[in-house]
Amino acid sequence: MIEPSGEADLAEAVSSARGPMRIRGGGTRPVGRPAAGEVLSTARLSGIALYEPGALTIVAKAGTPLAEVEAALAAEGQRLPFEPMDHRGLLGTSGAPTIGGAVAANASGPRRIAVGACRDFLIGVRFVDGHGTVVKNGGRVMKNVTGYDLVKLMAGSWGTLGVLTEVAFKVLPDTAASATLTLRGLSDNDAVGALSSALGSPFEVTGGAHDPGTGGTLIRIEGFESSVAYRAGELARRLAPFGTAEVERDPARNAATWAAVRDVAAFHGRPGDVWRFSVKPTDGPALGARLQAEAVLYDWGGGLVWALCAPGTDLRARMGGIAGHATLVRAGEETRARIAPFHPDPPALAALAEGLRRRFDPRGVLNQGLAA
């Protein structure tokens, strides 16, 4: 394993590579096809380089544990707005998620429906491309050496275009209070109808999920204490046609509830493959029925569908005419080698993606084959 102690060492390691390299941050998100090559770890590229609470800006090295970043923000009453998922329980991995890994995966949780994804708060990156060149874009540097919007491009690139060394984020103040409204016993169609009604209301909903396994339909409101109390009451009245909403105001219980949704806790410890579908929310229930999975979980108002199925099952083939994207998140190596984990791109987009890979990694040394 190669474990550079700094950006210059990492650049040297990549430029002198004689074969493919597997990029690893915290090692908690082994998604994609099994990549070949020697492990290149960013673990020693750690630490918060700059934090200006007054400017709502934080800059951290890519290998910094996510918990360290969140703790520093919490101490100032701030947070990462996009609520990054922790994959360890779902994937059965250990280690500590890193801030660079969250960017590489564009990891975003339930709050995405209200504020956006990880990439929407990323304002700057530093990374080493496949040439071994240090590239800087956005944030306090504001130097774009290629003509691409590299900040957005690197989010969700899974280490196939470059090895992140530093990331900069715009953050937001934490919320003073929260409320979770729970409706019980709804069908998938009625649950998504209730979520759509809530998300279409003026009450600033920041989470909407449905777990058919428990029969719970969850809606979150956050903000100032008096505002949350008012909006929760008004929203409960709006949702009366769907049933009587239970309202939970305890912050610790609400945090635990939404962490479980974020991390797909319903599937933890259960055997089988796990798929992740992104579709139009109103198509969620139809997709859930069509998949014939052992279990499903709906987030993002019905637009994010998690499915648990028997090992080796190609659930993507069951989408039929439903538009969207399907990612095989958890499966054995044999299945991930046989079924493309990431959704195949249309020809024009595939050609563009291949062009980008040739531009940034012409030798094919970075996570070769992971996204194939």
Secondary structure, DSSP 8 states (H G I E B T S, - for coil): -B--SSHHHHHHHHHT-SS-EEEESSS----SS---SEEEE-TTS-SEEEEEGGGTEEEEETTSBHHHHHHHHHHTTEE-TT-----HHHHT--S--BHHHHHHHT---TTHHHH--HHHHEEEEEEEETTS-EEEEETTT---SSSS-HHHHHTT-TTSSEEEEEEEEE-EE--SEEEEEEEES--HHHHHHHHHHHHTSSS-EEEEEEETTTTEEEEEEEE-HHHHHHHHHHHHHHTGGG---EEE--HHHHHHHHHHHHTTGGGTT--SEEEEEEE-GGGHHHHHHHHT-SEEEEEGGGTEEEEEE-TT--GGGG-TT--EEEEEEE--HHHHHHS-SS----HHHHHHHHHHHHHH-TT--BSTTTT-
